[in-house]
Amino acid sequence: KNKKKLFKKTINIYDSKKIVGVFDNLIGFNGILSNKEYLEFTKYLNFLVKKYKNFNFILNKKGKESYFNSDISNFKEINFELKKLENNKNYIKFKYDLTTPQILSISDYVLTHPYSSIIYEALNSEKETFIYTGDDNFIHSDKDYLKILNKISININSKYNLLDKEVLNNHKIKSKIYLSQNKLQNNKNFFDKFYNYLES
């Protein structure tokens, strides 16, 4: 707890709002989402930040840069959306003075892109986890990943009320169930921990 307080202080968080840690991935030809999908993602993030003033949001960009450059064809549009985020008091701008694990540790909820190691790290850290899939034009060869994706990806029914209490309660159950599937093969004492977690 003391470390979490120190991490929050480092990025000037002094209130008690729940934190949504947002973790992106590489985009474009060598990435997960297309440039167009990433633009839609930044627009969606703006929607969430404006709607849910009672949450703090932190965007931890994989490239560790605040903005994109001309290597991305629609970089001006994406950067426009990123700058709009900074106009909101509940959007926490930081200069990557915390590591990805540290951001994860202070996050109460996790929003991430597909095929990210953050998905497994967040579930193993018992975080309620949402996957933003974009157009979801992926060929899923990993059956275990597909099972997780089918349950905790953002769907059209929850997309625009993602952090409403009812949606969060429902998603909490899904995250916990798929936490169990993720740990099932390598944790001998899993069931005791899992059932204790379900009761918490």
N, C-alpha and C positions, 0 to 999 in steps of 0.2 A: 504493500500500500504506500509506503514512504517513497519507493522508487517511482510509482505511478504519479504521485503528487509532484515529484521533482520533474518528471517528464512533462507533465502538464504545465508546470511553471515555466519550463524552458521555452514553450511556445505560447506563453501568455494566456493560458486557460485557467481562470480562477473561479468560474461558476460551477454549478453542480449538474449542468445539463448532460444528458446522455450523448455519447460521441459516436458518430458514424464514420468509420474509417473507410475511405474509398481508395481502391488500389487498381490502377489501370495496367495495361500491358502494351507491348510494342504494337504499332499499327502499320498499315500499308502492306507492301509486297512481302516483307519478312515478318509481319506481325500477325495478330489474331483478328482484330477488327479492321475493316477497310477504313480509309480516310472518311468516307461518307458516314459510316456507322459511328466512328469516333465523334464526329460533329454532332450527330444525333444524341450520343451519350452525354456530351457536354451540355446540350440543351436540356436533356432530361435531368441532369444534376442541378442545373439552375432552377428547374421546376421544383425539385425536392427541397433545395435550400430555402427557396422563397416560401414554400408552403409550410415547412416544419421549422418554425422559428424557435421551437422549444428543444431543438437538437443542435449540437455543434457538428460541423462537417470538416473533415480533413482529407484533401486529395494528395495521395502519395504517388507521384508520377514515377514510373519505372525508369524513365530517362533522366530523372533528377534535374530537370530543367523546367523553369516556370512556364516557358512558352515554346512553341514550335517554330522552326525556321523554314526557309523556302524549299527544303528537301521534301516537304509535304505540300501537295498541290493546293489544298484548301486551308493552308496554315493561317491565313488572315481571318477566315471565318471561325476557325477553332479558337484562335487567340482572342477574338472578340468575345466569345462565350466564356473563356477562362477569366478574362478581365471583368466581365459582368459578375462573376462569382465573388470577386473581391469587394464588391459594393455591399455585400451582406455581412452584418456583424457576426452572424453565426457560422460564417465560413472562415476557418482558421488558416491564414496564410503563414507558411513557415519556410525557412531557407534550408531545409533538409539537414537541420541540426539534430534531428532524431533519426535513428535507423528505422528500417522497415519493421523489424521485430518490436521495437519500442513503440512505434505508432500502433501496431497491432495490439500490444499489451494494454493500451489505454482506451482502445475502441470497445464500445459496448455492442455495436453492430458492424458488420463488414459487408461492403458492396464491392464486388470485384468482377473482372472480366473472365471469360471462359479460359480453360486450360492454364490456369495459374496455380502455382504451388501454394499461394495464399489461401486457396479454398481448403486445402487439407490442413494447413497450419491453423487456420481460423477454427475449423471444426474440432481439431485436436485441442485447441485452447478454449473450447466450449463457448465459442462466439456464435451468435445467430448470424447466418451467412446468406447473402443474396448474390446470385450470379446474373450479371447483365449480359445477355447473349447477342444483342444486336439483331441482325436478320437470321442468325442461327443457321448459316449455310455450311455447317461443318459435317464431315463424315466422322462419326464417333466410333472408333474401333476399340476403345477402352470400355468394356462392359460395366466395370465398377464405377468409372467416372460417369457413364450415361445414367446409371441408377441415381447417383447423387444429383446430376443435372436435372433430371426429370422432377425431382422433388423441391429443389431450392433455387431453381432459376426463376426470374421474375416473369410472370405471365400477365396477359392482358387484363385479367380480373383484378390483379393486385397492383399493377404498375403505377397507377395514379393515386393510390391510397396506401402506399407501401409501409409507411410508419404509423398508420392508424393502429390503435390498441388491438382491435380484433384481428387484423392481419398479422401483427407481431406475435400475438398469442398462438395463432395457428402455425406460424412459421417456426416458432420456438420448438414445437413438438417435432416438426419435420427435421429441423437441424439436429435435434437430439437423437432421433431415430437413425439418421445417416451418419452421425458421429459414431454410433454403435457399429454400423457396417464398416466404417473406415478403420476401427480399432479391433475388430473382431478377431482377426487372424494373428495378431501379434501381442495381445495383452492377456495374459493368463488370469489376471485378477479383474478383468474387464467388467464382468457382470455386477460385482459389488459396487464398483465406481459408477457404472452407468445407472443403476437403479437409485443410488444415492443422489445422483445428479437429477434424475427425473423427479425426485421428491423435493428437490430444493426450490 
